[in-house]
Amino acid sequence: MGPTFRMNIQLTNTSRTLPSIDWFISFQYDESMYKLQKCYLPVPILIPGLTYNFETKVLCLTDKGISDKIKVMLLKHKSCIPVITAVVSMPVSDVQEIA
């Protein structure tokens, strides 16, 4: 097992007047490399002009000194098509030698 990382996600509704309602954050990643504490984050409402913070912990399942990418997707409730996607390049986990 490798280290645990904390992934922070910030969302801001850039509309001038319309709130965004009934969204969620989902992730796409290699399940042989990472385990996420929360794979689904509900986003009930985004008021224009405010920044909302979301967090999940990411456990690296390998100690081989490799890394991968995690896709972070914002989706409307009852939809499987992301409105926006971010690709996060995870850091390489430190390899610790056992003497």
N, CA and C atoms as an extended XYZ file, in Angstrom:
297
Properties=species:S:1:pos:R:3:atomname:S:1:resname:S:1:resid:I:1 pbc="F F F"
N         0.834       -1.182        0.000 N   MET     1
C         0.000        0.000        0.000 CA  MET     1
C         0.875        1.241        0.000 C   MET     1
N         0.436        2.222       -0.744 N   GLY     2
C         1.159        3.485       -0.817 CA  GLY     2
C         0.524        4.540        0.077 C   GLY     2
N         0.846        5.787       -0.181 N   PRO     3
C         0.347        6.884        0.657 CA  PRO     3
C        -1.107        7.228        0.361 C   PRO     3
N        -1.677        8.051        1.242 N   THR     4
C        -3.024        8.585        1.046 CA  THR     4
C        -2.902       10.064        0.715 C   THR     4
N        -3.596       10.468       -0.337 N   PHE     5
C        -3.626       11.863       -0.766 CA  PHE     5
C        -5.009       12.441       -0.494 C   PHE     5
N        -5.076       13.748       -0.334 N   ARG     6
C        -6.366       14.430       -0.198 CA  ARG     6
C        -6.608       15.221       -1.478 C   ARG     6
N        -7.736       14.932       -2.148 N   MET     7
C        -8.092       15.649       -3.368 CA  MET     7
C        -9.140       16.700       -3.020 C   MET     7
N        -8.792       17.964       -3.260 N   ASN     8
C        -9.712       19.074       -3.025 CA  ASN     8
C       -10.265       19.553       -4.359 C   ASN     8
N       -11.570       19.740       -4.415 N   ILE     9
C       -12.242       20.185       -5.629 CA  ILE     9
C       -13.021       21.445       -5.295 C   ILE     9
N       -12.835       22.484       -6.100 N   GLN    10
C       -13.569       23.733       -5.914 CA  GLN    10
C       -14.463       23.965       -7.129 C   GLN    10
N       -15.727       24.284       -6.859 N   LEU    11
C       -16.678       24.591       -7.924 CA  LEU    11
C       -17.245       25.994       -7.710 C   LEU    11
N       -17.373       26.726       -8.812 N   THR    12
C       -17.992       28.042       -8.778 CA  THR    12
C       -18.976       28.148       -9.929 C   THR    12
N       -20.181       28.574       -9.634 N   ASN    13
C       -21.191       28.831      -10.660 CA  ASN    13
C       -20.923       30.240      -11.194 C   ASN    13
N       -20.580       30.355      -12.478 N   THR    14
C       -20.239       31.652      -13.063 CA  THR    14
C       -21.436       32.384      -13.662 C   THR    14
N       -22.620       31.809      -13.545 N   SER    15
C       -23.828       32.501      -14.006 CA  SER    15
C       -24.048       33.755      -13.165 C   SER    15
N       -24.647       34.759      -13.744 N   ARG    16
C       -24.925       35.980      -12.978 CA  ARG    16
C       -26.146       35.834      -12.074 C   ARG    16
N       -27.121       35.009      -12.488 N   THR    17
C       -28.369       34.961      -11.731 CA  THR    17
C       -28.905       33.556      -11.455 C   THR    17
N       -28.571       32.575      -12.282 N   LEU    18
C       -29.205       31.259      -12.165 CA  LEU    18
C       -28.407       30.290      -11.300 C   LEU    18
N       -29.032       29.767      -10.240 N   PRO    19
C       -28.348       28.726       -9.463 CA  PRO    19
C       -28.342       27.411      -10.245 C   PRO    19
N       -27.358       26.593      -10.001 N   SER    20
C       -27.287       25.251      -10.588 CA  SER    20
C       -27.739       24.267       -9.518 C   SER    20
N       -28.696       23.433       -9.874 N   ILE    21
C       -29.323       22.531       -8.899 CA  ILE    21
C       -29.189       21.086       -9.374 C   ILE    21
N       -28.981       20.178       -8.413 N   ASP    22
C       -29.002       18.729       -8.669 CA  ASP    22
C       -27.838       18.234       -9.530 C   ASP    22
N       -26.624       18.453       -9.073 N   TRP    23
C       -25.431       18.004       -9.765 CA  TRP    23
C       -24.718       16.964       -8.900 C   TRP    23
N       -23.724       16.323       -9.471 N   PHE    24
C       -22.863       15.459       -8.667 CA  PHE    24
C       -21.491       15.371       -9.323 C   PHE    24
N       -20.503       15.030       -8.499 N   ILE    25
C       -19.138       14.823       -8.960 CA  ILE    25
C       -18.867       13.328       -8.942 C   ILE    25
N       -18.291       12.842      -10.035 N   SER    26
C       -17.935       11.432      -10.138 CA  SER    26
C       -16.482       11.345      -10.617 C   SER    26
N       -15.899       10.167      -10.465 N   PHE    27
C       -14.486        9.980      -10.782 CA  PHE    27
C       -14.307        8.765      -11.677 C   PHE    27
N       -13.308        8.843      -12.543 N   GLN    28
C       -12.918        7.697      -13.357 CA  GLN    28
C       -11.426        7.483      -13.129 C   GLN    28
N       -11.044        6.260      -12.719 N   TYR    29
C        -9.662        5.999      -12.349 CA  TYR    29
C        -9.388        4.507      -12.414 C   TYR    29
N        -8.119        4.165      -12.378 N   ASP    30
C        -7.692        2.774      -12.381 CA  ASP    30
C        -7.860        2.214      -10.964 C   ASP    30
N        -8.822        1.318      -10.798 N   GLU    31
C        -9.123        0.774       -9.473 CA  GLU    31
C        -8.043       -0.168       -8.955 C   GLU    31
N        -7.112       -0.566       -9.814 N   SER    32
C        -5.993       -1.375       -9.333 CA  SER    32
C        -4.887       -0.493       -8.745 C   SER    32
N        -4.957        0.822       -9.033 N   MET    33
C        -3.934        1.751       -8.522 CA  MET    33
C        -4.413        2.611       -7.365 C   MET    33
N        -5.715        2.954       -7.377 N   TYR    34
C        -6.243        3.890       -6.380 CA  TYR    34
C        -7.558        3.404       -5.798 C   TYR    34
N        -7.797        3.818       -4.570 N   LYS    35
C        -9.089        3.610       -3.928 CA  LYS    35
C        -9.523        4.966       -3.391 C   LYS    35
N       -10.724        5.408       -3.785 N   LEU    36
C       -11.237        6.693       -3.333 CA  LEU    36
C       -12.172        6.497       -2.160 C   LEU    36
N       -12.059        7.387       -1.175 N   GLN    37
C       -12.928        7.334        0.002 CA  GLN    37
C       -14.382        7.572       -0.421 C   GLN    37
N       -14.585        8.545       -1.318 N   LYS    38
C       -15.918        8.850       -1.844 CA  LYS    38
C       -15.824        8.883       -3.361 C   LYS    38
N       -16.566        8.017       -4.028 N   CYS    39
C       -16.561        7.971       -5.496 CA  CYS    39
C       -17.660        8.840       -6.092 C   CYS    39
N       -18.552        9.305       -5.242 N   TYR    40
C       -19.717       10.083       -5.670 CA  TYR    40
C       -19.902       11.211       -4.662 C   TYR    40
N       -19.895       12.444       -5.146 N   LEU    41
C       -20.087       13.593       -4.255 CA  LEU    41
C       -21.306       14.386       -4.727 C   LEU    41
N       -22.382       14.397       -3.967 N   PRO    42
C       -23.556       15.173       -4.372 CA  PRO    42
C       -23.275       16.673       -4.294 C   PRO    42
N       -23.800       17.400       -5.266 N   VAL    43
C       -23.697       18.860       -5.297 CA  VAL    43
C       -25.130       19.375       -5.414 C   VAL    43
N       -25.818       19.575       -4.277 N   PRO    44
C       -27.244       19.916       -4.318 CA  PRO    44
C       -27.538       21.248       -5.005 C   PRO    44
N       -26.692       22.271       -4.736 N   ILE    45
C       -26.945       23.587       -5.340 CA  ILE    45
C       -25.642       24.377       -5.407 C   ILE    45
N       -25.511       25.142       -6.482 N   LEU    46
C       -24.394       26.075       -6.644 CA  LEU    46
C       -24.975       27.468       -6.863 C   LEU    46
N       -24.837       28.321       -5.869 N   ILE    47
C       -25.323       29.700       -5.956 CA  ILE    47
C       -24.301       30.516       -6.758 C   ILE    47
N       -24.742       31.356       -7.696 N   PRO    48
C       -23.795       32.145       -8.489 CA  PRO    48
C       -22.850       32.978       -7.618 C   PRO    48
N       -21.570       32.956       -8.008 N   GLY    49
C       -20.581       33.784       -7.338 CA  GLY    49
C       -19.931       33.171       -6.107 C   GLY    49
N       -20.472       32.082       -5.604 N   LEU    50
C       -19.889       31.439       -4.422 CA  LEU    50
C       -19.011       30.265       -4.853 C   LEU    50
N       -17.983       29.997       -4.073 N   THR    51
C       -17.111       28.862       -4.326 CA  THR    51
C       -17.415       27.779       -3.300 C   THR    51
N       -17.596       26.564       -3.797 N   TYR    52
C       -17.913       25.418       -2.942 CA  TYR    52
C       -16.739       24.447       -2.972 C   TYR    52
N       -16.390       23.916       -1.815 N   ASN    53
C       -15.265       22.996       -1.685 CA  ASN    53
C       -15.756       21.580       -1.409 C   ASN    53
N       -15.155       20.626       -2.105 N   PHE    54
C       -15.456       19.213       -1.932 CA  PHE    54
C       -14.135       18.484       -1.759 C   PHE    54
N       -14.176       17.372       -1.058 N   GLU    55
C       -12.938       16.656       -0.743 CA  GLU    55
C       -13.174       15.155       -0.722 C   GLU    55
N       -12.166       14.421       -1.157 N   THR    56
C       -12.149       12.969       -0.992 CA  THR    56
C       -10.701       12.547       -0.783 C   THR    56
N       -10.519       11.445       -0.123 N   LYS    57
C        -9.172       10.909        0.082 CA  LYS    57
C        -8.905        9.854       -0.979 C   LYS    57
N        -7.663        9.832       -1.455 N   VAL    58
C        -7.239        8.893       -2.486 CA  VAL    58
C        -6.109        8.043       -1.913 C   VAL    58
N        -6.344        6.751       -1.808 N   LEU    59
C        -5.334        5.822       -1.317 CA  LEU    59
C        -4.640        5.196       -2.516 C   LEU    59
N        -3.333        5.318       -2.555 N   CYS    60
C        -2.537        4.676       -3.600 CA  CYS    60
C        -2.353        3.207       -3.195 C   CYS    60
N        -2.739        2.300       -4.082 N   LEU    61
C        -2.699        0.870       -3.757 CA  LEU    61
C        -1.382        0.199       -4.141 C   LEU    61
N        -0.490        0.948       -4.748 N   THR    62
C         0.779        0.372       -5.171 CA  THR    62
C         1.950        1.111       -4.531 C   THR    62
N         3.016        0.415       -4.332 N   ASP    63
C         4.226        1.046       -3.805 CA  ASP    63
C         5.365        0.917       -4.814 C   ASP    63
N         5.010        0.836       -6.101 N   LYS    64
C         5.990        0.623       -7.164 CA  LYS    64
C         6.570        1.920       -7.724 C   LYS    64
N         6.212        3.066       -7.171 N   GLY    65
C         6.758        4.329       -7.639 CA  GLY    65
C         6.190        4.781       -8.975 C   GLY    65
N         4.923        4.409       -9.259 N   ILE    66
C         4.260        4.825      -10.498 CA  ILE    66
C         3.021        5.640      -10.148 C   ILE    66
N         2.497        6.352      -11.138 N   SER    67
C         1.283        7.140      -10.911 CA  SER    67
C         0.403        7.070      -12.150 C   SER    67
N        -0.792        7.619      -12.030 N   ASP    68
C        -1.754        7.618      -13.132 CA  ASP    68
C        -2.590        8.875      -13.024 C   ASP    68
N        -3.559        8.985      -13.891 N   LYS    69
C        -4.458       10.141      -13.889 CA  LYS    69
C        -5.814        9.746      -13.312 C   LYS    69
N        -6.500       10.726      -12.718 N   ILE    70
C        -7.864       10.539      -12.240 CA  ILE    70
C        -8.722       11.595      -12.923 C   ILE    70
N        -9.794       11.154      -13.570 N   LYS    71
C       -10.733       12.097      -14.187 CA  LYS    71
C       -11.777       12.489      -13.155 C   LYS    71
N       -12.014       13.791      -13.041 N   VAL    72
C       -13.029       14.329      -12.140 CA  VAL    72
C       -14.116       14.920      -13.035 C   VAL    72
N       -15.344       14.425      -12.892 N   MET    73
C       -16.429       14.828      -13.796 CA  MET    73
C       -17.585       15.443      -13.023 C   MET    73
N       -18.105       16.534      -13.542 N   LEU    74
C       -19.311       17.153      -13.001 CA  LEU    74
C       -20.463       16.780      -13.915 C   LEU    74
N       -21.490       16.171      -13.318 N   LEU    75
C       -22.634       15.703      -14.098 CA  LEU    75
C       -23.937       16.214      -13.504 C   LEU    75
N       -24.919       16.377      -14.358 N   LYS    76
C       -26.273       16.711      -13.926 CA  LYS    76
C       -26.927       15.425      -13.446 C   LYS    76
N       -27.745       15.529      -12.385 N   HIS    77
C       -28.456       14.363      -11.854 CA  HIS    77
C       -29.237       13.681      -12.977 C   HIS    77
N       -29.199       12.360      -13.006 N   LYS    78
C       -29.878       11.522      -14.002 CA  LYS    78
C       -29.266       11.646      -15.396 C   LYS    78
N       -27.997       12.039      -15.471 N   SER    79
C       -27.298       12.114      -16.751 CA  SER    79
C       -25.974       11.380      -16.631 C   SER    79
N       -25.515       10.813      -17.723 N   CYS    80
C       -24.221       10.133      -17.719 CA  CYS    80
C       -23.202       10.887      -18.573 C   CYS    80
N       -23.587       12.074      -19.055 N   ILE    81
C       -22.697       12.885      -19.881 CA  ILE    81
C       -22.135       14.021      -19.037 C   ILE    81
N       -20.813       14.064      -18.857 N   PRO    82
C       -20.229       15.131      -18.039 CA  PRO    82
C       -20.421       16.510      -18.666 C   PRO    82
N       -20.686       17.491      -17.823 N   VAL    83
C       -20.774       18.882      -18.267 CA  VAL    83
C       -19.361       19.446      -18.387 C   VAL    83
N       -18.504       19.042      -17.471 N   ILE    84
C       -17.095       19.435      -17.495 CA  ILE    84
C       -16.279       18.312      -16.867 C   ILE    84
N       -15.059       18.157      -17.379 N   THR    85
C       -14.157       17.120      -16.879 CA  THR    85
C       -12.785       17.729      -16.634 C   THR    85
N       -12.181       17.365      -15.525 N   ALA    86
C       -10.797       17.750      -15.238 CA  ALA    86
C        -9.989       16.469      -15.108 C   ALA    86
N        -8.762       16.497      -15.613 N   VAL    87
C        -7.875       15.349      -15.502 CA  VAL    87
C        -6.764       15.717      -14.517 C   VAL    87
N        -6.682       14.952      -13.438 N   VAL    88
C        -5.704       15.214      -12.381 CA  VAL    88
C        -4.567       14.208      -12.519 C   VAL    88
N        -3.359       14.722      -12.694 N   SER    89
C        -2.174       13.855      -12.713 CA  SER    89
C        -1.731       13.642      -11.275 C   SER    89
N        -1.841       12.429      -10.816 N   MET    90
C        -1.483       12.117       -9.437 CA  MET    90
C         0.033       12.089       -9.286 C   MET    90
N         0.532       12.484       -8.113 N   PRO    91
C         1.975       12.419       -7.894 CA  PRO    91
C         2.445       10.977       -7.758 C   PRO    91
N         3.708       10.776       -8.041 N   VAL    92
C         4.308        9.453       -7.872 CA  VAL    92
C         4.472        9.198       -6.383 C   VAL    92
N         4.047        8.027       -5.951 N   SER    93
C         4.209        7.694       -4.535 CA  SER    93
C         5.658        7.324       -4.262 C   SER    93
N         6.143        7.715       -3.118 N   ASP    94
C         7.524        7.408       -2.736 CA  ASP    94
C         7.674        5.912       -2.513 C   ASP    94
N         8.763        5.381       -3.003 N   VAL    95
C         9.077        3.967       -2.789 CA  VAL    95
C        10.011        3.908       -1.590 C   VAL    95
N         9.597        3.166       -0.565 N   GLN    96
C        10.418        3.038        0.626 CA  GLN    96
C        11.049        1.660        0.650 C   GLN    96
N        12.368        1.654        0.779 N   GLU    97
C        13.078        0.384        0.837 CA  GLU    97
C        13.013       -0.161        2.263 C   GLU    97
N        12.864       -1.475        2.347 N   ILE    98
C        12.854       -2.140        3.649 CA  ILE    98
C        14.222       -2.799        3.844 C   ILE    98
N        14.897       -2.402        4.901 N   ALA    99
C        16.259       -2.926        5.126 CA  ALA    99
C        16.214       -4.200        5.925 C   ALA    99
